[in-house]
Amino acid sequence: MRKRKHPEQAEEQAKEDAQGRGPQVAEQVPEQVSEPLKSVGDLEAKVSALGAQVSELEAQLAEAAGKIAAASGERDAWQSKATAIYDQYLRVKSDFDGYRKRTERDFDDRLTREKAGFLRAVLEVMDNFERFLHAAEETGPEGGERGFDAFFKGVDMVRKQLMDSLLKEGVEPVEDPVGKQLDPRLHDAVAAQDGGGEQGTVVEELQRGYMYKGLVLRPARVKAIR
């Protein structure tokens, strides 16, 4: 059986035991406090690193936003230019269409006036033909040679009047080809004869040719030597 200690001895033993355990407890407290402090420092470092990354990402985002704004501004500028160019195209097209229509209208009006002037000249010739035919009917066969001469002079005068009208419009007869060499551009050989001169020489004009402002309206029909 264990012996019971005296109360004074038990108290002294408790003090010794407390003094013996005291240094060990004192050494353990700093270790328990230092570990949380070290964890807080790591956390602060991580937070700082994350903050730097966030700042960098914010800077990149701001740079990207600036580039997007610049691209949008450039796009808007080009769109404005394209709109202006298209509007200018529409104005030019409208002006050109108006000019073309005015030109066509002026050309048609001018052509109509020129045709009207030529037709008036032809109508005057027709009036003279009718007058001379009416005069010939009134004279009748009794007029004899005198009446025929008057009718012939009247017809010849009408022919000259018509020729004058054609000359005013730029129509002129092809030069008399008789005695000249055949020119395929101006002469159309519809008949031929053997001998009588140099080969290809025109000996007779069967139908007069005409030109209009340098262009051949109708070649002269001729007879030439084979």
DRENNUVEX-872832 format. One line per field, with one value per residue: residue in three letters; x, y, z of N, C-alpha, C in turn. Coordinates in steps of 0.02 Angstrom, whole numbers. Atoms other than C-alpha are relative to their C-alpha. Layout:
BEGIN
residuo	ALA:...
n_c1	X:...
n_c2	Y:...
n_c3	Z:...
ca_c1	X:...
ca_c2	Y:...
ca_c3	Z:...
c_c1	X:...
c_c2	Y:...
c_c3	Z:...
***
This chain:
BEGIN
residuo	MET:ARG:LYS:ARG:LYS:HIS:PRO:GLU:GLN:ALA:GLU:GLU:GLN:ALA:LYS:GLU:ASP:ALA:GLN:GLY:ARG:GLY:PRO:GLN:VAL:ALA:GLU:GLN:VAL:PRO:GLU:GLN:VAL:SER:GLU:PRO:LEU:LYS:SER:VAL:GLY:ASP:LEU:GLU:ALA:LYS:VAL:SER:ALA:LEU:GLY:ALA:GLN:VAL:SER:GLU:LEU:GLU:ALA:GLN:LEU:ALA:GLU:ALA:ALA:GLY:LYS:ILE:ALA:ALA:ALA:SER:GLY:GLU:ARG:ASP:ALA:TRP:GLN:SER:LYS:ALA:THR:ALA:ILE:TYR:ASP:GLN:TYR:LEU:ARG:VAL:LYS:SER:ASP:PHE:ASP:GLY:TYR:ARG:LYS:ARG:THR:GLU:ARG:ASP:PHE:ASP:ASP:ARG:LEU:THR:ARG:GLU:LYS:ALA:GLY:PHE:LEU:ARG:ALA:VAL:LEU:GLU:VAL:MET:ASP:ASN:PHE:GLU:ARG:PHE:LEU:HIS:ALA:ALA:GLU:GLU:THR:GLY:PRO:GLU:GLY:GLY:GLU:ARG:GLY:PHE:ASP:ALA:PHE:PHE:LYS:GLY:VAL:ASP:MET:VAL:ARG:LYS:GLN:LEU:MET:ASP:SER:LEU:LEU:LYS:GLU:GLY:VAL:GLU:PRO:VAL:GLU:ASP:PRO:VAL:GLY:LYS:GLN:LEU:ASP:PRO:ARG:LEU:HIS:ASP:ALA:VAL:ALA:ALA:GLN:ASP:GLY:GLY:GLY:GLU:GLN:GLY:THR:VAL:VAL:GLU:GLU:LEU:GLN:ARG:GLY:TYR:MET:TYR:LYS:GLY:LEU:VAL:LEU:ARG:PRO:ALA:ARG:VAL:LYS:ALA:ILE:ARG
n_c1	42:-37:4:27:-48:23:24:-55:-44:36:-1:-68:-10:37:-39:-59:24:19:-63:-31:36:5:-39:25:59:-22:-29:51:45:-22:9:71:17:-39:28:51:-30:-32:55:26:-49:8:63:-10:-41:43:47:-38:-13:64:14:-42:29:62:-20:-25:57:38:-37:11:70:4:-33:45:57:-24:-7:68:27:-34:25:68:-5:-23:56:49:-27:4:71:20:-28:37:66:-9:-17:61:44:-29:15:70:8:-31:42:60:-19:-15:63:34:-37:12:69:3:-36:42:58:-24:-17:62:31:-39:13:68:1:-35:44:56:-24:-10:65:30:-30:28:69:-1:-11:63:47:-18:20:73:17:-18:46:64:-7:-3:68:39:-24:23:-38:1:-58:-52:-70:-8:23:-48:-60:15:3:-68:-35:27:-26:-72:-7:15:-58:-53:20:-10:-72:-23:19:-45:-67:1:-3:-64:2:-28:-9:-68:-28:13:-53:-14:-68:-45:-7:51:-17:51:30:48:34:25:2:57:-3:-69:-7:-67:-34:21:-42:-39:40:20:22:73:21:68:31:68:37:-44:-12:3:-38:26:-53:-58:20:34:70:15:-51:26:2:-36:-20:-72:-33:-29
n_c2	-60:-63:-39:-66:-52:-54:-57:-47:32:1:-67:-12:42:-32:-58:25:24:-58:-31:44:-3:-70:-16:35:-36:-64:10:20:-56:-36:39:-2:-67:-16:34:-43:-60:20:12:-66:-29:33:-23:-68:4:24:-54:-51:26:-2:-70:-20:31:-36:-65:12:16:-62:-40:32:-13:-70:-6:30:-45:-56:22:9:-67:-28:35:-23:-67:6:28:-53:-48:29:4:-68:-14:39:-32:-62:18:26:-57:-36:41:-9:-68:-1:41:-39:-54:30:20:-60:-27:44:-11:-65:5:37:-42:-54:29:16:-63:-28:42:-13:-65:6:37:-43:-48:35:18:-61:-12:50:-18:-55:32:32:-53:-21:54:-2:-59:11:51:-32:-43:43:24:-54:-14:56:12:-57:-44:17:-3:-54:25:51:-36:-31:55:25:-50:3:61:-11:-47:38:43:-42:-19:58:9:-51:22:55:-28:-32:52:35:51:-25:55:25:-32:36:50:18:-14:12:70:25:-1:42:-34:-50:23:68:19:45:18:-3:5:19:-49:-69:-39:37:43:-30:-69:-9:-30:-27:-1:23:-29:-44:18:-57:5:-40:-19:43:71:18:20:47:-5:-11:58:-21:49:-8:43:60
n_c3	0:4:-61:8:-18:-44:42:16:49:65:29:25:59:55:23:38:66:41:23:50:65:23:59:59:24:27:66:48:17:60:61:19:24:59:59:32:28:62:48:19:46:65:29:24:60:54:16:37:67:37:15:57:60:16:29:67:42:10:49:66:19:19:65:50:9:41:70:27:12:59:59:12:29:69:39:10:48:67:18:19:66:49:8:37:69:32:12:57:59:19:29:67:44:15:46:66:30:23:58:57:23:34:63:47:18:44:65:35:22:56:59:23:34:64:45:18:50:64:26:27:65:46:13:49:65:19:21:67:45:9:41:71:26:11:59:59:12:29:68:41:63:45:-13:47:-22:-49:-64:-25:-24:-65:-49:-11:-41:-68:-33:-12:-56:-61:-13:-29:-68:-44:-7:-47:-67:-20:-11:-65:-51:5:53:64:48:14:60:62:7:70:20:-56:-19:-44:-71:-32:-57:25:60:2:70:13:71:26:73:23:40:-4:-45:-50:-43:-63:10:0:63:-5:-67:7:-55:-38:-70:-46:-62:-54:-47:8:2:62:-9:54:53:67:43:61:50:6:50:-28
ca_c1	0:57:99:-1:104:89:-5:148:250:116:111:301:298:166:272:423:320:254:429:488:352:362:504:427:262:354:446:288:188:299:289:100:94:229:141:-16:93:190:27:-36:125:105:-74:-23:109:-17:-142:-7:39:-144:-164:-17:-95:-262:-176:-87:-249:-337:-198:-214:-402:-383:-261:-380:-525:-419:-380:-564:-612:-479:-538:-718:-669:-575:-721:-840:-722:-713:-900:-924:-805:-895:-1062:-995:-921:-1084:-1183:-1062:-1083:-1271:-1258:-1139:-1247:-1400:-1310:-1247:-1420:-1492:-1354:-1380:-1567:-1544:-1416:-1529:-1676:-1573:-1508:-1683:-1747:-1605:-1630:-1815:-1786:-1660:-1778:-1920:-1813:-1766:-1946:-2004:-1879:-1943:-2122:-2078:-2011:-2172:-2271:-2174:-2201:-2388:-2392:-2301:-2407:-2563:-2499:-2460:-2637:-2710:-2599:-2638:-2581:-2628:-2476:-2362:-2177:-2194:-2293:-2169:-2023:-2109:-2145:-1966:-1897:-2014:-1959:-1776:-1802:-1880:-1733:-1611:-1712:-1709:-1522:-1493:-1589:-1481:-1321:-1372:-1389:-1215:-1269:-1170:-1155:-1004:-890:-927:-832:-832:-656:-582:-520:-646:-642:-730:-761:-857:-911:-1015:-980:-1145:-1100:-943:-884:-737:-612:-628:-490:-385:-448:-548:-594:-772:-861:-1037:-1127:-1290:-1345:-1271:-1192:-1203:-1098:-1146:-1012:-873:-971:-1033:-1223:-1235:-1097:-1119:-1175:-1061:-1010:-824:-702:-653
ca_c2	0:179:289:446:604:740:892:1002:875:862:1050:1059:915:1006:1163:1063:979:1148:1220:1068:1084:1274:1291:1162:1258:1421:1345:1276:1441:1534:1389:1388:1579:1585:1461:1571:1724:1631:1577:1758:1814:1684:1738:1920:1873:1776:1919:2040:1927:1909:2097:2121:1998:2087:2254:2180:2107:2273:2360:2233:2254:2443:2426:2308:2428:2569:2467:2422:2605:2654:2518:2572:2752:2701:2594:2740:2854:2735:2709:2897:2910:2769:2854:3019:2936:2844:3005:3090:2946:2964:3152:3127:2988:3099:3244:3130:3057:3231:3288:3134:3162:3347:3304:3174:3294:3435:3318:3257:3436:3491:3341:3375:3558:3511:3382:3507:3634:3505:3447:3627:3644:3481:3542:3700:3589:3490:3651:3702:3530:3545:3720:3666:3510:3615:3738:3594:3527:3697:3721:3548:3483:3647:3729:3638:3662:3823:3739:3595:3715:3805:3640:3582:3744:3729:3550:3598:3743:3625:3506:3647:3702:3525:3512:3675:3606:3449:3551:3651:3488:3430:3317:3337:3236:3127:3209:3162:2997:2990:2979:2936:2772:2665:2696:2554:2671:2797:2696:2540:2459:2384:2373:2350:2364:2295:2416:2602:2653:2601:2459:2519:2687:2747:2783:2821:2871:2776:2845:2989:2953:3063:3096:3165:3257:3149:2985:2894:2893:2804:2761:2812:2674:2674:2582:2546:2468:2289
ca_c3	0:-43:100:120:123:249:184:195:101:-34:-58:-74:-198:-303:-306:-365:-498:-556:-561:-659:-794:-804:-932:-1048:-1056:-1083:-1231:-1311:-1310:-1432:-1554:-1547:-1577:-1712:-1829:-1855:-1884:-2018:-2104:-2105:-2189:-2325:-2350:-2363:-2491:-2592:-2581:-2638:-2785:-2834:-2821:-2941:-3063:-3051:-3084:-3235:-3301:-3274:-3372:-3514:-3511:-3518:-3665:-3756:-3724:-3796:-3952:-3971:-3955:-4083:-4202:-4179:-4213:-4369:-4426:-4400:-4496:-4644:-4638:-4643:-4791:-4881:-4851:-4916:-5071:-5106:-5087:-5207:-5329:-5323:-5355:-5501:-5572:-5558:-5641:-5780:-5809:-5818:-5938:-6047:-6055:-6096:-6230:-6308:-6302:-6379:-6514:-6555:-6560:-6672:-6787:-6794:-6838:-6974:-7045:-7040:-7135:-7267:-7283:-7307:-7449:-7527:-7509:-7605:-7744:-7741:-7752:-7908:-7986:-7956:-8030:-8188:-8206:-8187:-8316:-8436:-8414:-8455:-8607:-8676:-8846:-8926:-8849:-8970:-8961:-8865:-8728:-8718:-8702:-8559:-8471:-8495:-8424:-8276:-8237:-8256:-8136:-8009:-8028:-7994:-7844:-7773:-7806:-7714:-7565:-7566:-7579:-7425:-7329:-7382:-7525:-7685:-7845:-7882:-8009:-8190:-8214:-8405:-8473:-8301:-8232:-8141:-7952:-7858:-7711:-7819:-7971:-7993:-8162:-8219:-8404:-8508:-8688:-8784:-8855:-8876:-8757:-8608:-8502:-8352:-8429:-8397:-8560:-8499:-8338:-8324:-8156:-8058:-7889:-7735:-7579:-7410:-7312:-7382:-7372:-7526:-7521:-7687:-7811:-7991:-8107:-8258:-8415:-8430:-8555:-8519
c_c1	43:-11:-27:48:-33:-21:55:46:-34:1:68:12:-37:36:58:-23:-18:62:34:-34:-2:40:-27:-61:19:29:-53:-44:23:-11:-72:-20:34:-30:-58:28:32:-53:-29:47:-4:-64:6:41:-41:-50:35:14:-64:-19:40:-28:-64:16:24:-57:-43:35:-9:-71:-10:31:-44:-61:20:6:-69:-32:31:-26:-71:0:22:-54:-52:24:-5:-73:-26:26:-38:-68:5:15:-62:-49:26:-13:-71:-12:28:-42:-63:15:13:-64:-38:33:-14:-70:-6:35:-41:-59:21:17:-63:-34:36:-12:-69:-4:34:-43:-58:21:9:-68:-36:28:-27:-72:-5:12:-64:-51:15:-18:-75:-21:15:-43:-69:2:1:-69:-42:21:-23:42:2:61:57:69:11:-21:48:62:-13:-2:69:40:-25:27:74:11:-14:59:57:-17:11:75:29:-17:46:70:4:6:66:1:25:11:73:23:-10:58:21:71:51:4:-53:25:-54:-34:-56:-43:-20:-9:-55:-2:72:-2:72:28:-27:42:37:-47:-16:-23:-76:-20:-70:-24:-74:-46:48:7:1:41:-31:55:59:-16:-38:-71:-19:54:-33:2:28:10:74:27:31:77
c_c2	61:37:67:50:50:58:48:-30:-1:68:16:-40:31:60:-22:-24:58:35:-42:4:70:15:-34:36:66:-9:-17:58:38:-40:1:68:14:-32:40:62:-15:-12:66:34:-31:24:71:1:-23:54:54:-22:1:72:25:-29:36:67:-9:-15:62:45:-28:13:72:10:-29:45:61:-19:-9:68:32:-33:22:70:-2:-29:53:51:-26:-6:69:19:-37:30:64:-14:-25:57:41:-37:9:68:3:-39:38:56:-27:-21:61:30:-43:11:68:-2:-37:42:56:-27:-16:63:29:-41:12:66:-4:-38:42:51:-33:-18:61:15:-49:18:58:-28:-33:51:22:-54:3:60:-12:-53:30:45:-42:-27:54:15:-54:-8:61:45:-14:3:53:-23:-51:34:31:-53:-26:48:-2:-60:9:48:-35:-45:39:21:-58:-13:51:-20:-56:26:34:-50:-40:-56:30:-59:-20:32:-44:-49:-15:23:-12:-75:-20:-1:-40:34:47:-26:-73:-19:-51:-22:8:-5:-19:54:70:41:-45:-40:36:72:3:36:30:-3:-17:28:40:-25:63:-16:47:12:-48:-74:-13:-23:-54:7:10:-65:18:-61:11:-49:-60:0
c_c3	0:64:-15:26:45:-43:-16:-51:-68:-33:-28:-64:-60:-27:-42:-70:-46:-27:-54:-67:-29:-62:-62:-28:-32:-69:-52:-23:-61:-63:-22:-28:-66:-63:-31:-31:-67:-54:-24:-49:-69:-35:-27:-64:-60:-22:-40:-72:-43:-17:-59:-65:-22:-32:-71:-48:-14:-51:-70:-24:-23:-69:-55:-13:-42:-73:-31:-16:-62:-63:-16:-31:-73:-45:-14:-51:-71:-23:-21:-69:-54:-14:-42:-74:-37:-15:-60:-65:-23:-31:-71:-49:-19:-48:-70:-36:-26:-61:-62:-28:-36:-68:-52:-23:-47:-69:-40:-25:-60:-63:-28:-38:-69:-50:-24:-53:-68:-31:-28:-69:-52:-18:-50:-70:-25:-23:-72:-51:-13:-43:-74:-31:-14:-61:-64:-17:-33:-71:-48:-63:-45:11:-46:31:52:69:30:27:69:55:17:44:72:38:16:59:67:18:32:71:49:11:48:72:25:15:68:57:-2:-51:-65:-47:-7:-66:-62:-14:-72:-18:56:14:52:73:37:59:-23:-58:6:-73:-11:-73:-23:-76:-16:-44:11:47:49:45:66:-7:-3:-64:4:73:-9:56:44:73:43:63:51:51:-1:-3:-65:16:-52:-54:-68:-40:-69:-46:-12:-53:37:-6
***
